């Protein structure tokens, strides 16, 4: 009798906890795990993780020193994940392309520089100071278990 009661209580407890664990939660299926590290040239490195939802902008980093915000937006096009990184700094900053937004292909590391290029390309190359590197770990969308 006691074993039966104990077994019943354990079953009820597990059933109550199942949605919280994500076994039947649809939102957990849409969350894409992202890990990142920002290796600053003149400040301490920062690392973290986020659970991003497709179609929504996800904040990866909000740093005070140096003042910087990095966000990621993930979508699916033609069965593949398509992502866009965006930088926002108190002073102008950009990726190696000279822009503060970049579409991610197979790259998983991105240099971050001071300054941003204007829409008019100058024939003179200007040296830019590097702020650091952004390193990402996230699914490439080609596996069967990718969202």
Secondary structure, 3 states (H helix, E strand, C coil): CHHHHHHHHHHHHHHHHHHHHCCCCHHHHHEEEEEEEEEECCCCCEEEEEEEECCCEEEEEEEECCEEEEEEEEEEECCEEEEEEEEEECCCEEECCCCCEEEECCCCEEEEEECCCCCCCCCCCCCCCEEEEEEEECCCCCCCCCC
